[in-house]
Amino acid sequence: MAGTHSTESKEPHPYYDAVQECNGINKIYSLFKRNVSDYISQLSARSIASLHRGREITDLVMRREIVAHIVLLILDNEDPQNDAKQALSGLSRNPTNLNEIMKSVDFEKISKDLQQPLAGSDQEKKSMIKKLGCECRIIYSIFKSREDDQLRTKAIKVGIVDSFIKLFTSWDLNLITEAIILGFFVFTYPYSYTMSKLLYEKKPFPSLIRLFDHKDTDIVGDAINSIDNILYGGAIGTKASSAHPYYKDLEAAGGIERIYQLFKINASTFSRIAASICFGVVHRSREVKDITMRTEIIAHLKSISNHQNPELKTEANLALKCLSVNSVNRTEIEKDGFKIPTD
């Protein structure tokens, strides 16, 4: 449904009332129940789910059947355009729908599946990768843009994040798909100090840094953005004038140099931005001793301090503020009359 893609994902579907006025939802549900064809059933289920973005499916039987069908579409890899994934994400914004979704989602099983060694024939490996990708799409659909530390903590406690870290560390890089890294990414965003600390305690930096060597630049971007979110959460939850609490662990993992290298490679615009923000945030109150690093990172952060994306702008300005706690860094920032943002 086009209206799904043209409005904010947190808003109710703009066509819901118009469809409901002509009894359209019940008619679509009747079409779903008739099972004319797999295609019609899939389209009907996705339409009902999309229309109920952030809105409870009040009919208990309809809710149970539509949720089960959407989850099955994703798990069976019958969602090539990610329409079912988007529909499930919209449904999950209502707590009643979410409760129904969670009846079909077993975090502990997914965690165990992620821990299974990738072995067997090429076909068996391919099948396992596809299965894990589908399970990770379910995780992504549930957590995408959701501020729900309680549900994330529940998943972390059964070992999902540990399983992701083990996979990122042990698998052949080229077999790690974006669906899998995105399953981890949604634990880092929306960021909060609580989640950042939980993730930091799992020691994720070495495994995420390893992904910088992946040939897929989107996966590299997901990895650096995951680190960015963890560092950002750690910064906003601690004293603004103190050293960043995760600096030593990142440095021990070779992260400072690797992040700078990623910045220099400029694999993509957004990975370069994320690398510069990471570098600035983690150097809170610390002098960037390498003059070239200091001048290049600060110059880039200043260049994006008024970025059209408000979230990127906020993050870039926080990175500049973190750097400015140190007098040497602040002198570099204030060159040419630049004013450190205060908002």
KETORDREN-159713 format. One line per 3 residues: number of its first residue (from 1); for each residue x, y, z of C-alpha. Coordinates in Angstrom, 3 decimals, decimal comma. Each point is the difference from the previous one (the first is absolute). Layout:
residues N
NUM = X Y Z  ...
END
This chain:
residues 343
1 = 0,000 0,000 0,000  1,594 3,224 -1,209  -1,107 1,997 3,029
4 = 2,217 -2,180 2,158  3,113 1,198 -1,795  -0,976 3,670 -0,243
7 = -0,566 0,661 3,703  2,090 -0,299 3,153  0,232 -3,574 1,301
10 = -1,255 1,060 3,431  -3,169 1,608 -1,358  -3,290 -1,895 -0,467
13 = -0,693 -1,002 -3,579  -1,538 2,993 -1,837  -2,564 -2,119 -1,880
16 = -1,324 -2,010 2,955  -3,188 2,031 0,507  -0,824 0,088 -3,700
19 = 0,377 -3,775 -0,308  -1,948 -0,617 3,193  -2,899 2,214 -1,160
22 = -0,790 -2,416 -2,827  0,498 -3,068 2,201  3,199 -0,563 -1,934
25 = 1,960 -1,695 2,785  -2,609 -2,741 0,465  -0,212 -0,443 -3,777
28 = 3,786 -0,337 -0,275  -0,048 -2,465 2,886  -2,707 -2,038 -1,753
31 = 2,203 -0,074 -3,092  2,897 -1,181 2,171  -2,164 -2,785 1,460
34 = -1,149 -1,191 -3,438  3,618 -0,921 -0,804  -0,488 0,599 -3,727
37 = 3,753 -0,225 -0,545  3,207 0,411 1,986  0,550 3,380 -1,612
40 = -3,488 1,289 0,903  0,319 -1,326 3,562  3,376 1,683 0,439
43 = -1,213 3,273 -1,472  -3,140 -0,017 2,160  1,922 -0,731 3,209
46 = 2,587 2,706 -0,743  -2,764 2,504 -0,763  -1,819 -0,640 3,293
49 = 3,276 0,156 1,921  1,060 3,224 -1,718  -3,357 1,644 0,675
52 = 0,395 -0,846 3,700  3,340 1,747 0,382  0,113 1,046 3,639
55 = -3,667 -0,990 0,334  -1,419 -3,066 1,756  -1,631 -2,669 -2,121
58 = -2,996 -0,234 2,295  -1,421 -3,245 -1,371  1,873 -2,706 1,912
61 = -0,232 -2,666 -2,713  0,992 2,434 -2,736  2,934 1,235 2,083
64 = 1,245 -3,526 0,704  -0,265 -1,133 -3,625  1,467 3,126 -1,609
67 = 2,943 0,161 2,405  0,743 -3,720 -0,461  -0,151 0,366 -3,790
70 = 2,295 3,059 -0,073  2,552 -1,657 2,279  -0,096 -3,130 -2,156
73 = 0,575 2,029 -3,169  3,192 1,409 1,492  1,234 -3,292 1,461
76 = -0,665 -1,831 -3,286  1,906 2,679 -1,927  -3,129 0,887 -1,975
79 = 0,592 3,729 0,416  2,405 1,074 -2,768  -1,027 3,672 0,135
82 = -0,065 0,122 3,822  -3,699 0,963 -0,044  -0,865 -2,557 2,686
85 = 2,931 1,164 2,122  -1,242 3,569 -0,194  -3,575 -1,097 0,733
88 = 1,115 -1,968 3,070  1,979 2,975 1,237  -3,089 2,195 -0,290
91 = -2,204 -2,548 1,744  2,473 -0,312 2,880  -0,467 3,676 0,917
94 = -3,259 -0,938 1,686  0,527 -1,898 3,293  -2,870 -2,447 -0,587
97 = 1,306 -0,875 -3,446  3,523 -0,287 1,426  -1,164 -2,492 2,601
100 = -1,468 -2,113 -2,787  3,207 0,267 -2,049  2,116 -1,112 2,941
103 = -1,973 -3,248 0,209  1,675 -0,921 -3,301  3,484 1,255 0,912
106 = 2,378 -1,992 2,193  3,084 2,079 0,829  1,705 -2,957 1,662
109 = -0,423 -2,193 -3,089  1,304 2,760 -2,271  3,004 0,399 2,296
112 = 0,746 -3,725 -0,217  -0,430 0,028 -3,782  2,539 2,833 -0,263
115 = 2,493 -2,067 2,002  -0,151 -3,031 -2,282  3,278 -0,558 -1,869
118 = -0,224 0,664 -3,717  0,796 -3,469 -1,307  -0,990 -2,496 -2,655
121 = -0,278 0,284 -3,778  -0,234 3,334 -1,801  -3,737 -0,542 -0,373
124 = -0,392 -0,729 3,721  1,965 3,128 0,874  -2,102 2,054 -2,405
127 = -3,184 -1,348 1,590  1,239 0,845 3,502  1,015 3,526 -1,001
130 = -3,430 0,561 -1,543  -1,747 -1,299 3,132  2,034 2,248 2,297
133 = -0,612 2,956 -2,296  -3,758 -0,570 0,265  0,166 -0,228 3,805
136 = 2,055 3,194 0,106  -2,629 1,745 -2,137  -2,544 -0,860 2,696
139 = 2,273 1,551 2,643  0,495 3,061 -2,194  -3,747 0,394 -0,575
142 = -0,751 -0,110 3,726  2,727 2,363 1,171  0,357 2,429 -2,913
145 = -0,218 3,554 1,449  -1,680 -1,427 3,139  0,959 1,584 3,319
148 = -0,458 -3,108 2,112  2,969 -0,750 2,248  -2,048 -2,564 1,909
151 = -0,646 -2,231 -3,022  3,569 0,418 -1,247  1,329 -0,945 3,424
154 = -2,172 -3,120 -0,030  1,560 -1,053 -3,308  3,519 0,799 1,198
157 = -0,463 -2,065 3,157  -0,663 -3,159 -2,024  3,255 0,539 -1,895
160 = -0,933 1,488 -3,369  2,669 2,700 0,060  2,640 -2,496 1,152
163 = -0,994 -2,226 -2,909  0,316 2,839 -2,504  3,449 0,897 1,319
166 = 1,157 -3,608 -0,233  -1,301 -0,213 -3,576  1,700 3,252 -1,054
169 = 3,258 -1,303 1,492  -0,010 -3,517 -1,428  -1,791 -0,047 -3,356
172 = 1,616 0,554 -3,368  -0,602 3,717 -0,527  -1,437 -0,433 -3,474
175 = -2,754 -2,269 1,342  -1,300 2,594 2,465  -3,006 1,700 -1,600
178 = -1,468 3,422 0,647  -3,171 -1,594 1,398  2,144 -1,537 2,756
181 = 1,914 3,175 0,929  -3,267 1,970 0,028  -1,339 -2,493 2,530
184 = 2,781 1,192 2,297  -0,207 3,672 -1,007  -3,530 0,438 1,380
187 = 1,318 -0,737 3,493  2,156 3,126 -0,292  -2,694 2,385 -1,257
190 = -1,936 1,896 1,213  2,916 0,521 2,347  -0,215 0,383 3,746
193 = 2,570 -0,155 2,749  -1,631 -3,136 1,428  0,272 -1,936 -3,265
196 = 3,424 1,406 -0,796  1,371 -1,239 3,316  -1,556 -3,450 -0,437
199 = 1,498 -0,297 -3,477  3,391 1,341 1,114  0,180 -2,654 2,716
202 = -0,232 -2,628 -2,760  3,307 1,318 -1,450  -1,293 0,455 -3,563
205 = 2,736 2,232 -1,436  2,434 -2,648 -1,370  -2,739 -1,873 -1,860
208 = -1,538 3,171 -1,454  3,401 1,345 -1,037  0,648 -3,295 -1,811
211 = -3,012 0,782 -2,200  1,836 3,069 -1,338  1,769 -2,458 -2,319
214 = -3,255 -1,229 -1,546  -0,243 0,540 -3,752  -3,582 1,304 0,321
217 = 0,178 3,707 0,830  -3,533 -0,071 1,428  1,097 -2,549 2,607
220 = 3,072 2,104 0,783  -2,351 2,944 0,487  -2,246 -2,013 2,314
223 = 3,031 -1,018 2,083  1,376 3,531 0,443  -3,482 1,332 0,704
226 = -0,464 -2,669 2,681  3,230 1,141 1,662  -1,093 3,615 -0,387
229 = -3,289 -0,710 1,785  1,700 -1,857 2,858  2,514 2,821 0,476
232 = -2,695 2,671 -0,263  -2,123 -1,738 2,637  3,034 -0,211 2,275
235 = 0,686 3,700 -0,423  -3,497 1,295 0,716  -0,238 -2,044 3,196
238 = 3,222 1,205 1,626  1,493 3,302 1,158  0,600 2,321 -2,954
241 = 3,485 1,026 1,166  1,275 -3,527 0,721  1,948 -2,355 -2,232
244 = -2,191 -2,310 -2,034  -0,544 -3,202 2,033  0,528 -2,303 -3,002
247 = 3,192 1,599 -1,376  2,489 -2,498 1,436  -1,915 -3,030 -1,259
250 = -0,343 1,462 -3,475  3,691 0,914 -0,057  0,999 -3,483 1,207
253 = -1,942 -1,499 -2,912  1,935 2,187 -2,443  -3,182 1,959 -0,550
256 = 1,431 3,517 0,008  2,322 -0,696 -2,913  -2,532 -2,153 -1,869
259 = -2,711 2,649 0,279  2,390 2,634 -1,306  0,974 -2,312 -2,881
262 = -3,669 -0,485 -0,826  -0,455 3,776 0,042  2,893 0,371 -2,433
265 = -1,167 -2,760 -2,354  -3,312 1,837 -0,435  -1,822 -3,192 -1,009
268 = -3,289 1,886 0,182  -1,206 3,430 1,091  -1,799 -1,280 3,073
271 = 2,737 -2,373 1,184  2,422 2,935 -0,217  -2,382 2,157 2,033
274 = -0,507 -2,762 2,580  3,757 -0,566 0,269  0,662 3,694 0,658
277 = -2,755 0,133 2,635  1,329 -3,141 1,718  3,492 1,453 0,021
280 = -1,137 3,298 1,465  -2,350 -1,437 2,632  2,467 -2,574 1,313
283 = 2,705 2,692 0,348  -2,085 1,950 2,492  2,418 2,038 2,154
286 = 2,975 -1,736 -1,675  2,443 1,736 -2,295  0,179 -1,518 -3,459
289 = 3,779 -0,136 -0,014  0,517 -0,762 -3,679  -0,173 3,405 -1,677
292 = -1,238 -1,348 -3,339  -2,753 -2,010 1,653  -1,009 2,983 2,109
295 = -0,204 2,474 -2,859  -1,763 -2,354 -2,423  -2,606 -1,329 2,431
298 = -0,806 3,422 1,423  -0,219 1,569 -3,465  -2,452 -2,687 -1,083
301 = -2,137 0,327 3,128  -0,160 3,767 -0,488  -1,070 -0,529 -3,609
304 = -3,006 -2,094 1,091  -0,917 2,026 3,095  -2,958 1,429 -1,929
307 = -0,927 -3,197 -1,816  -3,532 -0,082 -1,419  -0,658 -3,238 1,906
310 = -0,818 1,266 3,526  1,224 -3,162 1,717  3,343 0,053 -1,792
313 = 0,304 3,685 0,818  -0,623 -0,710 3,695  2,550 -2,822 0,055
316 = 2,660 2,038 -1,823  -0,449 2,868 2,414  0,252 -2,326 2,986
319 = 3,257 -1,352 -1,429  1,343 3,563 -0,264  -1,073 0,731 3,572
322 = 1,714 -3,170 1,220  3,211 0,955 -1,762  -0,164 3,596 1,239
325 = 0,294 -1,067 3,640  3,725 -0,296 -0,775  1,715 3,365 -0,578
328 = 2,187 -1,168 -2,906  -2,987 -1,404 -1,853  -2,037 3,113 0,806
331 = 2,663 2,255 -1,531  -0,212 -1,994 -3,236  -3,814 0,148 0,027
334 = -0,083 3,766 0,535  2,309 0,782 -2,913  -1,506 2,389 -2,557
337 = -2,413 1,306 2,633  -2,068 -3,191 0,183  -2,419 0,055 2,905
340 = -0,552 -3,278 1,832  -3,743 -0,725 -0,120  -1,837 0,381 3,302
343 = -3,366 -1,526 -0,965
END
